Amino acid sequence: MLLLRQGSQYLAFGLLQLLVDWAMFVAATALGLDAVPANLLGRTSGAMIGFWLNGRYTFAGEEGARLGWQRFRRFGVLWIAMTITSTVLVHEVERQLGLHSAWLAKPLVEGGLAMATFFLLRRLVYR
């Protein structure tokens, strides 16, 4: 039951994160920023919202929210690994297929990474 509750909250908060991330990416690239820094900007914006929401609600324990600097450091390491993966994939789509294709591919890339990230967050960050 806990996994189902966590999964559904993670999905809801993840969709919000994805919307923020994607909107920042599209806006930044539409204004002329290259895909790599725009992806970093979008992911950072979404990550800050996600860290707080998931720590406060999704993975909260009986003792309350699971936030703090130690968890933020673990989150940061995971975020860096996923951001490198995301950035390489989005940049490659942009390089080979163009900017508009990268706009369309970004939600797919982030959605795929989010599935793996859920279990890593649960085991490594918010434990």
Protein Blocks (a to p, Z undefined) as FASTA:
>chain_A
ZZmmmmmmmmmmmmmmmmmmmmmmmmmmmnopafklmmmmmmmmmmmmmmmmmmmmmmpc
fkbpaedjklmmmmmmmmmmmmmmmmmmmmmmmmmnojklmmmmmmmmmmmmmmmmmmmm
mmmmmZZ
